[in-house]
């Protein structure tokens, strides 16, 4: 068939980096990150988190083609005091903290439900 291997969507090639950065030469305090083997899930999460940052002037992403497994994330900051790389790093850290908090809440809710609904069944 003419279909690409499913693993080509998420396994990096031997010479491929996960994230690449190119500073924008036309716009100050801006750059484009290329995330290889990623899709809209990561692109939208990062864009939304970056837009919460008051030092980020612009954040947008594009997925060039459905069969090309990469996203391009462009970031522009408001001043040279905050580089796009720093803004992205902070956004990733914030998302990591939010994920940890969500996992804790779900675990606590499951434990609470198990205690309230203990029917004495094995395996619960």
Beta strands, then each sheet from edge to edge (+ up, - down):
strand 1: 19-23
strand 2: 30-36
strand 3: 56-62
strand 4: 70-77
sheet 1: 1+ 2- 4+ 3-
end
